[in-house]
């Protein structure tokens, strides 16, 4: 069930109208209606305010009975990194022109 439907269910189970929830949370009735119809996505703080006003735990709103529990993904057998790597191995760095020039200069005599 969606968050909005869970909030509406908890409100109705408590015997409250939207005006009662509005008075308890300080949120506008228009906003509460939009949340219950899933037209607005409340922030976490707002969900906490609603849960406290309705005296329900947060996990009451978080449950999703329609969706099956996700199955864990199978881990591939461990193989060496070189076998699983799709990028070719790196080549040794080639010297740049400046490095090549420096290597060919004669060193100054030491006195």
Secondary structure, DSSP 4 states (H G I P E B T S, - for coil): --HHHHHHHHHHHTT--HHHHHHHH---HHHHHHHHTTSS---HHHHHHHHHHHT--HHHHH--SSSPPPPPPPPPPP--HHHH--SPPPPPPPPPHHHHHHHHSPPPPP-
